[in-house]
Amino acid sequence: MTVHPALEAGNHTVEFLFETAEQMIVSKDCAGKLLLFLQDEAKVMKDYSNVFFLEEMIDGKWGEYEEF
């Protein structure tokens, strides 16, 4: 999972590797809720566009993870 926590602030990203898709989805949901809390409730960060890219290993190559 690659997180772009503030597209407007530059090309800063952080990557996370998980053993299962379930771990990745739970982490995405938690991080997304935390970023919204920091932005909307705690008011400690600007109104940024936070983006998450989810990928999975398919035949030895990284490809987009499609949630069903």
N, C-alpha and C positions, 0 to 999 in steps of 0.2 A: 504494500500500500504506500503510495506516495502522497504526501500532504503538501499542498500549497496554502499555507495559513494566511497569506495576505498578498493576493496577486498585485494589488496596487502598490505595494511596498517594495516590489522587485522580484527577482527570480530566486527566492529562498525556498528551499524544500527540505523535507525530512522524509526518510524512507524507513519502513518497518517491514520485517519479514516474519511470517506466521507459519505455523505447522498446518493449520486447517483454515478453510474458508470461514467457518463459524467464528474462530478467533478474530479474523480480519474484520468481519461484519460487526461484531460486538465492539471492537476497538474503534472502528469508524463511527459508529453511533455514539459512543462515549466521547470521543474527541470532538465530534460535531456539536454535541450538546454543551460541552465545556466551552468551546469557542463562542457559541451563541450566548451562553451565560456571561462570559467575560465582556462580550460586546454589548448586549442588551440590558442585562441586569446589574452587573458590577460596574459597567461603564468605565472599564480600564483599558479598552482598546477601541480603535476606530471601527467604523462600519466597513469592514473589508469583505471581499469576495473570497471565501474559503472554499478550496476545491480539493476533492479526494479522487485519486485515480486508483482503482482496484485492478490488480492483474493476477493471473494464475499461470503456472508453468504448463504449457501444452506442447507435447512432443519436443521437449528440450528448448522451447522458446517461450518468452513471456508474451502473453496475450491478454486482452481485456477480459476481466471477469464479468460475466453476465449473471446477475441475480435472477432467480426464477421465483 
